[in-house]
Amino acid sequence: MGGSPPPGWVRGPASLAKALTAELVERIVRGTHEPGSALPPEPVLCETYSVSRTVVRESVKILQEKGLVQVRQGSGTVVNPPAMWDLLDELVLGAAIAVDEDLTVLDDVVVTRRILESDMAHVAARLADAQAVERIGALVERMDEVVEDVDAFHEHDAAFHDAIMQASGNRIARAVVRSLQHQVVNIDRYIGHTDRALREAANSGHRRVYERIAAHDAQGAQQAMFAHITDAWLVRRSGSAHPDRLRR
């Protein structure tokens, strides 16, 4: 198990625990260390990665906080089943998405977004003042104007969703959605197709959401957001397995 550390291994003292943690997270999520199995013992990890016992213990502590492992007396550090992992953690979610061949993790990200954003659209339709409604509408109009510019469209798309979340006043739900979006915004499999026709269709969905919020139709806004997020993702993920998971 000894020898040279993996290529690109960071040796700086301040980075060692962080680097070891990231390496072990990837190995656990990838299945190199399977659920129920024990991580290599401290001396082996020390030798493999050229780190001290202090660094290994700090990394194990962090892995415990992320729900990836538990320390058992007499059994060492044992890998937990995926159901115990903290998928809101940046490292864990990033590693899970990296090995998400059938897009089930991204499906769950979208479903979570849909639940939270549909509810926030419902609340925004009841609470949004004239200024908030005007801003949401202006973003829809601007997306029609920049539909040829992929980057500008996506920037205004994000601003549209964020404006509705802000109008709802639900800071916790907004923080969860923003955290999830931050993790997936640059992933090709999440972005999917970028044809102009698809951007136009997406903005038609935005407009329906906006119209229901402007009319203070809470139920209609909720349904419009639900449909928009579902339909947009089904188009982006077309050709992949298990599309019916999005209909739940």
Summary of the structure (lengths in Angstrom):
residues: 248
radius of gyration: 22.0
end to end distance: 45.9
largest distance: 66.8
contacts: 744
relative contact order: 0.11
helix: 69%
strand: 4%
